[in-house]
Amino acid sequence: MENLDNEFIKGFNEGYLIKQHESSLADSLAKIEGNTDRVKGIQAGIEQYSKDNDKGHYPSWFNNISTSKTLTKDSTPEKDLDIDRE
């Protein structure tokens, strides 16, 4: 049983990476009709990568966050100059 789980895990990781780097190959592999744990793992990995990277996966407010932030004088923290250092 442990060997079967290892084959599924190997296939899952391979499917995830294939979908990440070779999407067209992954689409072809997803259509394969196989009954082995390795094939099932590959297909599950492909599906999981698609779910993880689906824009609808995140809340709507998350998609509106700007990735580039510019600091202005108003947004920089002010230093408290009144602190006595010992």
C-alpha positions in Angstrom: 0.0 0.0 0.0 2.9 2.4 0.8 4.3 1.8 -2.7 1.0 2.7 -4.3 0.9 6.0 -2.3 4.4 6.8 -3.4 3.5 6.3 -7.0 0.5 8.6 -6.7 2.6 11.3 -4.9 5.3 11.1 -7.6 2.7 11.4 -10.3 1.0 14.3 -8.5 4.2 16.2 -8.2 5.1 15.5 -11.8 1.6 16.6 -13.1 1.8 19.8 -11.1 5.2 20.7 -12.5 4.3 19.7 -16.0 1.2 21.9 -15.9 3.3 24.8 -14.5 5.9 24.6 -17.2 4.4 22.8 -20.2 0.7 23.6 -20.2 -0.1 22.1 -23.6 1.6 18.8 -22.7 -0.3 18.7 -19.4 -3.6 19.2 -21.3 -2.7 16.1 -23.4 -1.8 14.1 -20.3 -5.0 15.0 -18.6 -6.9 13.2 -21.3 -5.1 9.9 -21.0 -7.2 7.0 -19.8 -5.1 5.2 -17.3 -5.9 3.3 -14.2 -2.5 3.3 -12.5 -1.8 5.3 -9.4 0.9 7.2 -11.3 -1.5 8.4 -14.0 -4.2 9.2 -11.5 -1.6 11.3 -9.5 -0.4 13.1 -12.7 -4.0 14.0 -13.5 -4.7 15.1 -9.9 -1.5 17.3 -10.0 -2.6 18.9 -13.2 -6.1 19.6 -11.8 -4.6 21.0 -8.6 -2.3 23.4 -10.4 -5.3 24.7 -12.4 -7.3 25.3 -9.2 -4.4 27.0 -7.5 -3.9 29.4 -10.4 -7.5 30.1 -11.1 -8.2 33.9 -10.7 -11.5 33.1 -9.2 -9.7 31.2 -6.5 -9.0 34.4 -4.5 -11.5 36.8 -3.1 -12.4 39.7 -5.3 -10.7 42.3 -3.0 -7.4 40.3 -3.4 -7.4 40.8 -7.2 -7.6 44.6 -6.8 -4.4 44.9 -4.7 -1.7 46.8 -6.5 1.7 45.0 -6.7 3.7 48.1 -7.0 3.6 50.4 -4.0 5.1 53.8 -4.0 6.0 55.5 -0.8 5.0 59.1 -0.4 5.8 61.5 2.4 2.4 60.8 3.9 2.8 57.1 3.9 6.2 56.9 5.5 6.3 56.3 9.2 7.4 59.3 11.2 10.3 58.9 13.7 9.5 59.7 17.2 12.3 62.1 18.1 11.2 62.5 21.7 12.3 59.0 22.9 15.1 59.2 25.5 17.7 56.5 24.8 19.6 55.2 27.8 
